[in-house]
Amino acid sequence: MASRRTVREYRELLSAAAPDNLPRLIAEISNDDRAGVLSALRGAERRLSRHRTEVARIERLYALEEGLRAEKGLRSAGVDEVGRGAL
């Protein structure tokens, strides 16, 4: 029988994983019923949800920018510590 990873190893693996790898890892680990692993999975799922929410927010902002550019020829220029904006 192959040994499975410790809860700590799963926590470290999930916390170090890039968001694009989380769905695969979550699926692979989801059959482990140890409380610590389940807790780590919930944390990874929350992290993935926040990441997807942020990606959707940024996509909406770019769509708005593209719409303004197409409709009115407006362009944004400049990036500072606060973000993007018109000059």
C-alpha positions as YAML, in Angstrom:
chain: A
units: angstrom
residues:
- id: 1
  name: MET
  ca: [0.00, 0.00, 0.00]
- id: 2
  name: ALA
  ca: [1.36, 3.42, -0.93]
- id: 3
  name: SER
  ca: [1.69, 5.85, 1.93]
- id: 4
  name: ARG
  ca: [-0.32, 8.99, 1.73]
- id: 5
  name: ARG
  ca: [0.95, 12.45, 2.57]
- id: 6
  name: THR
  ca: [0.65, 13.95, 6.00]
- id: 7
  name: VAL
  ca: [-1.88, 16.68, 6.72]
- id: 8
  name: ARG
  ca: [0.98, 19.14, 6.97]
- id: 9
  name: GLU
  ca: [2.30, 18.13, 3.55]
- id: 10
  name: TYR
  ca: [-1.16, 18.63, 2.03]
- id: 11
  name: ARG
  ca: [-1.49, 22.04, 3.70]
- id: 12
  name: GLU
  ca: [1.89, 23.12, 2.32]
- id: 13
  name: LEU
  ca: [1.12, 21.73, -1.13]
- id: 14
  name: LEU
  ca: [-2.22, 23.53, -1.32]
- id: 15
  name: SER
  ca: [-0.90, 26.82, 0.04]
- id: 16
  name: ALA
  ca: [2.04, 26.86, -2.39]
- id: 17
  name: ALA
  ca: [-0.01, 25.88, -5.43]
- id: 18
  name: ALA
  ca: [-0.72, 28.38, -8.18]
- id: 19
  name: PRO
  ca: [-4.45, 29.11, -8.53]
- id: 20
  name: ASP
  ca: [-4.53, 27.36, -11.91]
- id: 21
  name: ASN
  ca: [-3.37, 24.13, -10.25]
- id: 22
  name: LEU
  ca: [-5.82, 24.22, -7.34]
- id: 23
  name: PRO
  ca: [-8.82, 22.58, -9.07]
- id: 24
  name: ARG
  ca: [-6.73, 19.52, -9.97]
- id: 25
  name: LEU
  ca: [-5.18, 19.28, -6.51]
- id: 26
  name: ILE
  ca: [-8.53, 19.73, -4.79]
- id: 27
  name: ALA
  ca: [-9.99, 16.92, -6.92]
- id: 28
  name: GLU
  ca: [-7.03, 14.63, -6.18]
- id: 29
  name: ILE
  ca: [-7.15, 15.22, -2.43]
- id: 30
  name: SER
  ca: [-10.92, 15.42, -1.92]
- id: 31
  name: ASN
  ca: [-11.26, 11.72, -1.06]
- id: 32
  name: ASP
  ca: [-9.12, 12.10, 2.06]
- id: 33
  name: ASP
  ca: [-11.49, 12.31, 5.02]
- id: 34
  name: ARG
  ca: [-9.05, 13.49, 7.69]
- id: 35
  name: ALA
  ca: [-10.28, 16.63, 9.44]
- id: 36
  name: GLY
  ca: [-7.03, 18.51, 8.86]
- id: 37
  name: VAL
  ca: [-7.06, 17.72, 5.15]
- id: 38
  name: LEU
  ca: [-10.70, 18.74, 4.86]
- id: 39
  name: SER
  ca: [-9.87, 22.02, 6.57]
- id: 40
  name: ALA
  ca: [-6.98, 22.61, 4.16]
- id: 41
  name: LEU
  ca: [-9.27, 21.82, 1.23]
- id: 42
  name: ARG
  ca: [-11.85, 24.36, 2.45]
- id: 43
  name: GLY
  ca: [-9.09, 26.97, 2.68]
- id: 44
  name: ALA
  ca: [-7.90, 26.14, -0.84]
- id: 45
  name: GLU
  ca: [-11.46, 26.36, -2.16]
- id: 46
  name: ARG
  ca: [-11.90, 29.80, -0.54]
- id: 47
  name: ARG
  ca: [-8.59, 30.93, -2.05]
- id: 48
  name: LEU
  ca: [-9.65, 29.66, -5.47]
- id: 49
  name: SER
  ca: [-13.02, 31.41, -5.15]
- id: 50
  name: ARG
  ca: [-11.34, 34.72, -4.24]
- id: 51
  name: HIS
  ca: [-8.96, 34.32, -7.18]
- id: 52
  name: ARG
  ca: [-11.82, 33.66, -9.61]
- id: 53
  name: THR
  ca: [-13.72, 36.66, -8.25]
- id: 54
  name: GLU
  ca: [-10.70, 38.90, -8.76]
- id: 55
  name: VAL
  ca: [-10.11, 37.59, -12.29]
- id: 56
  name: ALA
  ca: [-13.76, 38.30, -13.14]
- id: 57
  name: ARG
  ca: [-13.47, 41.82, -11.67]
- id: 58
  name: ILE
  ca: [-10.39, 42.58, -13.75]
- id: 59
  name: GLU
  ca: [-12.04, 41.18, -16.89]
- id: 60
  name: ARG
  ca: [-15.02, 43.50, -16.31]
- id: 61
  name: LEU
  ca: [-12.68, 46.47, -15.94]
- id: 62
  name: TYR
  ca: [-10.89, 45.63, -19.17]
- id: 63
  name: ALA
  ca: [-14.23, 45.18, -20.94]
- id: 64
  name: LEU
  ca: [-15.32, 48.62, -19.70]
- id: 65
  name: GLU
  ca: [-12.06, 50.13, -20.89]
- id: 66
  name: GLU
  ca: [-12.39, 48.47, -24.29]
- id: 67
  name: GLY
  ca: [-16.01, 49.64, -24.56]
- id: 68
  name: LEU
  ca: [-15.02, 53.25, -23.85]
- id: 69
  name: ARG
  ca: [-12.20, 53.00, -26.35]
- id: 70
  name: ALA
  ca: [-14.49, 51.63, -29.05]
- id: 71
  name: GLU
  ca: [-17.38, 54.01, -28.30]
- id: 72
  name: LYS
  ca: [-15.58, 57.27, -27.64]
- id: 73
  name: GLY
  ca: [-11.99, 56.69, -28.56]
- id: 74
  name: LEU
  ca: [-10.94, 57.12, -24.93]
- id: 75
  name: ARG
  ca: [-7.70, 55.61, -23.81]
- id: 76
  name: SER
  ca: [-6.30, 55.18, -20.35]
- id: 77
  name: ALA
  ca: [-2.67, 55.96, -19.80]
- id: 78
  name: GLY
  ca: [-0.39, 55.77, -16.85]
- id: 79
  name: VAL
  ca: [0.00, 53.47, -13.91]
- id: 80
  name: ASP
  ca: [0.95, 54.59, -10.42]
- id: 81
  name: GLU
  ca: [0.82, 53.12, -6.94]
- id: 82
  name: VAL
  ca: [-2.99, 53.45, -6.94]
- id: 83
  name: GLY
  ca: [-3.62, 51.85, -10.31]
- id: 84
  name: ARG
  ca: [-4.52, 52.81, -13.86]
- id: 85
  name: GLY
  ca: [-6.16, 55.99, -14.94]
- id: 86
  name: ALA
  ca: [-6.57, 58.65, -17.54]
- id: 87
  name: LEU
  ca: [-4.02, 61.43, -17.69]
...
